[in-house]
Amino acid sequence: MSNKKKRYSKQFKLDAVTYAQEHPHLSNNSIASNLGISASTLGKWIKKAEEGAEIHRGSGNYSSDEAKEIARLRKELRDTKDALNILKKAISILGN
């Protein structure tokens, strides 16, 4: 079995918390089971929402969603530049 943690989108977390708040007659265990998550995970999300804390910071040590997006865009730019350099090399090889 893998030790990797499953990551959930911010929207999924917000929807799960909203669902739990809108259905107080259902137990967290029942809601979590229906969503395919653990009750403790759902409980953590609900607690953070009640405290007004950000439910989702994303993977990595980013201070905000914006910082995470900047890092993602930088990586995408770096990958695109690498692909462009490879294409330039291939064109020069095939052009000769």
VOLUM-442629 format. One record per atom (N, C-alpha, C): x, y, z; residue in three letters. Coordinates in pm, whole numbers, padded with zeros to 5 digits, always signed. Layout:
XYZAla
...
This chain:
+00083-00118+00000Met
+00000+00000+00000Met
+00088+00124+00000Met
+00047+00226-00073Ser
+00124+00348-00086Ser
+00107+00438+00036Ser
+00215+00508+00072Asn
+00210+00601+00184Asn
+00180+00743+00138Asn
+00155+00762+00009Lys
+00128+00895-00042Lys
-00008+00942+00008Lys
-00011+01068+00051Lys
-00137+01127+00094Lys
-00215+01170-00028Lys
-00344+01146-00024Lys
-00430+01192-00132Lys
-00456+01339-00112Lys
-00449+01415-00218Arg
-00471+01559-00211Arg
-00607+01591-00270Arg
-00676+01682-00206Tyr
-00808+01722-00250Tyr
-00805+01870-00288Tyr
-00884+01904-00387Ser
-00888+02044-00431Ser
-00955+02130-00325Ser
-00925+02257-00331Lys
-00986+02352-00238Lys
-01138+02347-00251Lys
-01186+02340-00374Gln
-01331+02338-00397Gln
-01395+02214-00336Gln
-01329+02098-00348Phe
-01382+01976-00289Phe
-01394+01991-00138Phe
-01291+02048-00077Lys
-01291+02067+00068Lys
-01403+02161+00110Lys
-01417+02272+00038Leu
-01521+02368+00070Leu
-01660+02306+00052Leu
-01676+02228-00055Asp
-01804+02162-00079Asp
-01836+02061+00031Asp
-01734+01988+00076Ala
-01754+01889+00182Ala
-01797+01957+00312Ala
-01731+02067+00345Val
-01765+02141+00467Val
-01906+02199+00455Val
-01937+02257+00341Thr
-02071+02313+00320Thr
-02176+02205+00332Thr
-02151+02090+00273Tyr
-02245+01978+00280Tyr
-02267+01937+00425Tyr
-02160+01927+00500Ala
-02171+01887+00640Ala
-02251+01991+00720Ala
-02228+02118+00690Gln
-02300+02223+00762Gln
-02447+02228+00724Gln
-02478+02195+00600Glu
-02616+02198+00554Glu
-02695+02073+00592Glu
-02625+01970+00640His
-02690+01844+00679His
-02648+01804+00820His
-02687+01885+00919Pro
-02644+01857+01056Pro
-02701+01726+01112Pro
-02806+01674+01050His
-02864+01548+01096His
-02780+01427+01057His
-02685+01445+00966Leu
-02596+01336+00927Leu
-02468+01342+01009Leu
-02414+01227+01043Ser
-02289+01223+01118Ser
-02171+01250+01025Ser
-02062+01298+01083Asn
-01940+01319+01003Asn
-01892+01188+00944Asn
-01908+01078+01018Asn
-01868+00946+00966Asn
-01947+00912+00840Asn
-02076+00939+00843Ser
-02162+00909+00728Ser
-02125+00996+00608Ser
-02108+01125+00633Ile
-02072+01218+00525Ile
-01936+01181+00466Ile
-01839+01157+00553Ala
-01704+01122+00507Ala
-01706+00995+00425Ala
-01781+00896+00471Ser
-01791+00770+00398Ser
-01849+00792+00259Ser
-01953+00874+00251Asn
-02016+00904+00121Asn
-01920+00976+00027Asn
-01831+01057+00084Leu
-01737+01134+00002Leu
-01607+01059-00026Leu
-01589+00946+00041Gly
-01467+00868+00019Gly
-01346+00924+00092Gly
-01370+00992+00204Ile
-01261+01046+00284Ile
-01277+00995+00427Ile
-01176+01017+00509Ser
-01186+00974+00648Ser
-01262+01079+00729Ser
-01325+01033+00836Ala
-01400+01124+00922Ala
-01307+01226+00989Ala
-01185+01184+01019Ser
-01091+01277+01083Ser
-01050+01388+00986Ser
-01037+01354+00859Thr
-01004+01455+00757Thr
-01117+01556+00746Thr
-01239+01507+00737Leu
-01354+01596+00730Leu
-01361+01683+00855Leu
-01338+01623+00970Gly
-01341+01698+01095Gly
-01238+01811+01097Gly
-01120+01785+01044Lys
-01015+01889+01038Lys
-01060+02004+00949Lys
-01119+01970+00833Trp
-01165+02074+00741Trp
-01274+02159+00805Trp
-01367+02094+00875Ile
-01476+02166+00941Ile
-01421+02257+01049Ile
-01328+02205+01128Lys
-01268+02284+01236Lys
-01198+02408+01180Lys
-01121+02389+01073Lys
-01051+02502+01012Lys
-01151+02605+00960Lys
-01259+02557+00899Ala
-01361+02648+00846Ala
-01427+02726+00959Ala
-01455+02660+01068Glu
-01519+02726+01182Glu
-01426+02829+01247Glu
-01296+02802+01242Glu
-01198+02896+01298Glu
-01167+03009+01202Glu
-01219+02998+01081Gly
-01192+03101+00981Gly
-01056+03085+00915Gly
-00992+02972+00938Ala
-00861+02946+00878Ala
-00879+02900+00734Ala
-00773+02915+00659Glu
-00775+02870+00521Glu
-00776+02718+00520Glu
-00870+02661+00449Ile
-00884+02516+00446Ile
-00775+02452+00362Ile
-00732+02522+00259His
-00639+02459+00164His
-00525+02554+00133His
-00406+02507+00157Arg
-00288+02585+00118Arg
-00217+02520+00003Arg
-00256+02401-00033Gly
-00191+02332-00143Gly
-00069+02257-00097Gly
-00008+02188-00189Ser
+00111+02111-00156Ser
+00232+02203-00151Ser
+00331+02165-00078Gly
+00452+02244-00068Gly
+00443+02347+00042Gly
+00548+02422+00057Asn
+00553+02523+00163Asn
+00526+02661+00105Asn
+00406+02681+00057Tyr
+00368+02808-00002Tyr
+00285+02887+00097Tyr
+00307+03017+00101Ser
+00236+03101+00196Ser
+00093+03132+00153Ser
+00064+03111+00025Ser
-00071+03139-00024Ser
-00095+03062-00154Ser
-00220+03064-00197Asp
-00252+03002-00326Asp
-00183+03076-00440Asp
-00165+03207-00423Glu
-00097+03286-00527Glu
+00049+03243-00541Glu
+00115+03219-00427Ala
+00255+03176-00432Ala
+00265+03039-00498Ala
+00169+02953-00471Lys
+00168+02821-00533Lys
+00149+02834-00684Lys
+00058+02924-00724Glu
+00033+02945-00867Glu
+00157+03002-00937Glu
+00225+03094-00872Ile
+00348+03151-00928Ile
+00452+03042-00948Ile
+00467+02955-00849Ala
+00564+02845-00860Ala
+00526+02752-00974Ala
+00394+02725-00989Arg
+00348+02637-01096Arg
+00376+02700-01232Arg
+00350+02830-01245Leu
+00373+02899-01372Leu
+00521+02907-01406Leu
+00604+02927-01304Arg
+00750+02928-01328Arg
+00797+02793-01379Arg
+00744+02686-01320Lys
+00781+02552-01364Lys
+00733+02529-01508Lys
+00611+02571-01536Glu
+00556+02556-01671Glu
+00641+02634-01772Glu
+00682+02755-01737Leu
+00766+02835-01825Leu
+00901+02767-01848Leu
+00961+02717-01742Arg
+01090+02648-01751Arg
+01077+02525-01842Arg
+00969+02447-01825Asp
+00948+02330-01909Asp
+00927+02368-02055Asp
+00855+02477-02077Thr
+00830+02524-02214Thr
+00960+02570-02280Thr
+01043+02641-02205Lys
+01172+02684-02259Lys
+01259+02564-02293Lys
+01259+02463-02207Asp
+01335+02341-02235Asp
+01286+02275-02363Asp
+01154+02265-02379Ala
+01098+02204-02499Ala
+01134+02285-02623Ala
+01132+02418-02612Leu
+01169+02504-02724Leu
+01314+02483-02764Leu
+01403+02474-02665Asn
+01545+02450-02695Asn
+01566+02316-02764Asn
+01493+02214-02721Ile
+01503+02083-02785Ile
+01456+02091-02930Ile
+01345+02161-02953Leu
+01295+02177-03090Leu
+01393+02254-03178Leu
+01455+02358-03122Lys
+01555+02434-03198Lys
+01672+02346-03239Lys
+01717+02261-03147Lys
+01827+02169-03176Lys
+01788+02069-03284Lys
+01665+02018-03273Ala
+01618+01921-03371Ala
+01606+01985-03510Ala
+01560+02107-03516Ile
+01549+02178-03644Ile
+01688+02201-03703Ile
+01783+02238-03621Ser
+01919+02262-03673Ser
+01981+02132-03722Ser
+01954+02021-03655Ile
+02009+01892-03697Ile
+01942+01848-03828Ile
+01813+01861-03837Leu
+01741+01819-03956Leu
+01762+01914-04073Leu
+01794+02039-04044Gly
+01816+02138-04148Gly
+01950+02121-04219Gly
+02042+02051-04158Asn
+02176+02035-04219Asn
+02181+01920-04312Asn
